[in-house]
């Protein structure tokens, strides 16, 4: 084998290993990272304040004025 072929194989294996480590670390980050919270977004019809609450809540009380509001549908 020539030196250029050995050098090409060395560079290709090194880049392949770096790509493999990058993909593996991304999979670990997604698996063990914090999950996105599933919150509902509410807008108060009285004062216009925008806030979030849990996904299982159908109506939520505004933290500014206390009025019950329906979630915003996007």
Backbone as CSV, one residue per row, in Angstrom:
resi,resn,N_x,N_y,N_z,CA_x,CA_y,CA_z,C_x,C_y,C_z
1,UNK,0.838,-1.186,0.000,0.000,0.000,0.000,0.878,1.242,0.000
2,UNK,0.400,2.232,-0.686,1.165,3.480,-0.727,0.855,4.329,0.507
3,UNK,1.663,5.299,0.740,1.500,6.174,1.906,0.222,7.000,1.781
4,UNK,-0.126,7.419,0.583,-1.345,8.220,0.396,-2.593,7.385,0.707
5,UNK,-2.585,6.094,0.354,-3.723,5.228,0.662,-3.839,5.015,2.169
6,UNK,-2.720,4.805,2.859,-2.741,4.644,4.305,-3.224,5.917,4.998
7,UNK,-2.790,7.053,4.511,-3.212,8.327,5.076,-4.704,8.546,4.866
8,UNK,-5.220,8.193,3.696,-6.645,8.321,3.407,-7.465,7.414,4.326
9,UNK,-7.027,6.192,4.532,-7.730,5.269,5.424,-7.716,5.792,6.856
10,UNK,-6.587,6.318,7.306,-6.463,6.871,8.653,-7.422,8.046,8.845
11,UNK,-7.469,8.966,7.903,-8.352,10.131,8.009,-9.816,9.700,7.962
12,UNK,-10.150,8.768,7.076,-11.531,8.301,6.964,-11.983,7.614,8.243
13,UNK,-11.133,6.771,8.837,-11.497,6.099,10.091,-11.636,7.094,11.239
14,UNK,-10.771,8.090,11.287,-10.852,9.103,12.343,-12.139,9.917,12.223
15,UNK,-12.475,10.350,11.006,-13.718,11.097,10.812,-14.945,10.232,11.098
16,UNK,-14.899,8.974,10.713,-15.999,8.061,11.008,-16.192,7.864,12.504
17,UNK,-15.085,7.742,13.240,-15.172,7.588,14.692,-15.735,8.848,15.343
18,UNK,-15.314,10.017,14.875,-15.842,11.267,15.422,-17.337,11.414,15.137
19,UNK,-17.763,11.049,13.954,-19.186,11.087,13.632,-19.975,10.109,14.501
20,UNK,-19.435,8.931,14.722,-20.095,7.943,15.577,-20.235,8.436,17.010
21,UNK,-19.199,9.062,17.538,-19.262,9.612,18.902,-20.287,10.733,18.969
22,UNK,-20.356,11.562,17.936,-21.337,12.646,17.912,-22.762,12.134,17.886
23,UNK,-23.035,11.134,17.074,-24.375,10.553,17.006,-24.728,9.880,18.327
24,UNK,-23.790,9.166,18.912,-24.033,8.492,20.187,-24.328,9.490,21.301
25,UNK,-23.568,10.582,21.364,-23.808,11.572,22.414,-25.144,12.280,22.215
26,UNK,-25.555,12.501,20.967,-26.859,13.106,20.701,-27.988,12.169,21.128
27,UNK,-27.846,10.884,20.881,-28.854,9.920,21.328,-28.952,9.883,22.846
28,UNK,-27.820,9.931,23.529,-27.850,9.955,24.986,-28.486,11.234,25.508
29,UNK,-28.197,12.363,24.870,-28.773,13.630,25.312,-30.293,13.614,25.155
30,UNK,-30.774,13.076,24.058,-32.224,13.016,23.848,-32.894,12.043,24.813
31,UNK,-32.231,10.946,25.107,-32.832,9.942,25.971,-32.893,10.402,27.417
32,UNK,-31.817,11.022,27.912,-31.741,11.379,29.314,-31.954,12.860,29.582
33,UNK,-32.157,13.650,28.556,-32.374,15.082,28.740,-33.770,15.362,29.267
34,UNK,-33.999,16.571,29.704,-35.332,16.911,30.220,-36.358,16.924,29.081
35,UNK,-37.521,16.411,29.367,-38.598,16.381,28.383,-39.268,17.752,28.324
36,UNK,-39.825,18.064,27.171,-40.536,19.321,27.029,-41.865,19.226,27.773
37,UNK,-42.154,20.168,28.628,-43.425,20.105,29.346,-44.592,20.379,28.407
38,UNK,-45.635,19.662,28.596,-46.837,19.847,27.790,-47.777,20.767,28.553
39,UNK,-47.600,22.059,28.398,-48.441,23.038,29.062,-49.401,23.665,28.071
40,UNK,-50.498,24.164,28.599,-51.449,24.911,27.778,-51.197,26.399,27.991
41,UNK,-51.430,27.158,26.954,-51.244,28.601,27.010,-52.613,29.256,27.176
42,UNK,-52.704,30.185,28.114,-53.944,30.896,28.394,-53.722,32.392,28.216
43,UNK,-54.773,33.097,27.802,-54.745,34.561,27.726,-55.991,35.064,28.432
44,UNK,-55.774,35.927,29.406,-56.885,36.459,30.195,-57.708,37.412,29.337
45,UNK,-59.031,37.207,29.369,-59.922,38.074,28.598,-60.159,39.404,29.306
46,UNK,-59.855,39.452,30.576,-60.068,40.678,31.332,-58.855,41.615,31.271
47,UNK,-57.669,41.089,31.620,-56.480,41.953,31.696,-55.482,41.714,30.567
48,UNK,-55.647,40.641,29.754,-54.761,40.378,28.627,-53.467,39.668,28.980
49,UNK,-53.305,39.237,30.230,-52.095,38.556,30.674,-52.003,37.175,30.033
50,UNK,-50.836,36.806,29.535,-50.610,35.489,28.924,-49.820,34.643,29.912
51,UNK,-50.304,33.418,30.173,-49.667,32.528,31.136,-49.885,31.079,30.730
52,UNK,-49.189,30.151,31.386,-49.330,28.725,31.092,-49.822,27.985,32.322
53,UNK,-50.403,26.818,32.069,-50.847,25.934,33.139,-50.720,24.500,32.644
54,UNK,-50.971,23.542,33.509,-50.825,22.131,33.165,-51.743,21.735,32.010
55,UNK,-51.354,20.656,31.317,-52.111,20.199,30.147,-53.465,19.607,30.532
56,UNK,-53.610,19.122,31.755,-54.867,18.496,32.155,-55.900,19.500,32.667
57,UNK,-55.602,20.788,32.641,-56.509,21.828,33.117,-57.298,22.375,31.935
58,UNK,-58.645,22.359,32.039,-59.484,22.890,30.968,-59.686,24.391,31.092
59,UNK,-59.821,24.876,32.307,-59.944,26.309,32.570,-58.968,26.663,33.675
60,UNK,-58.328,27.811,33.537,-57.310,28.212,34.495,-57.583,29.628,34.977
61,UNK,-57.258,29.848,36.241,-57.464,31.162,36.851,-56.254,32.048,36.574
62,UNK,-56.510,33.265,36.125,-55.455,34.233,35.837,-54.728,34.586,37.127
63,UNK,-53.402,34.628,37.057,-52.609,34.945,38.250,-52.603,36.437,38.549
64,UNK,-53.026,37.266,37.596,-53.031,38.719,37.811,-54.364,39.211,38.368
65,UNK,-55.478,38.774,37.763,-56.779,39.313,38.180,-57.735,38.255,38.735
66,UNK,-57.445,36.960,38.553,-58.266,35.905,39.130,-59.413,35.428,38.263
67,UNK,-59.561,35.900,37.036,-60.650,35.477,36.158,-60.323,34.114,35.536
68,UNK,-61.345,33.239,35.413,-61.167,31.940,34.764,-61.141,32.117,33.253
69,UNK,-60.229,31.425,32.590,-60.048,31.569,31.153,-59.931,30.216,30.475
70,UNK,-60.286,30.196,29.191,-60.148,29.012,28.343,-58.753,29.050,27.706
71,UNK,-58.186,27.883,27.351,-56.858,27.881,26.703,-56.915,28.433,25.280
72,UNK,-55.780,28.951,24.818,-55.667,29.440,23.446,-55.472,28.233,22.532
73,UNK,-56.213,28.191,21.424,-56.076,27.119,20.445,-55.294,27.676,19.261
74,UNK,-54.139,27.060,18.968,-53.296,27.521,17.879,-53.659,26.846,16.595
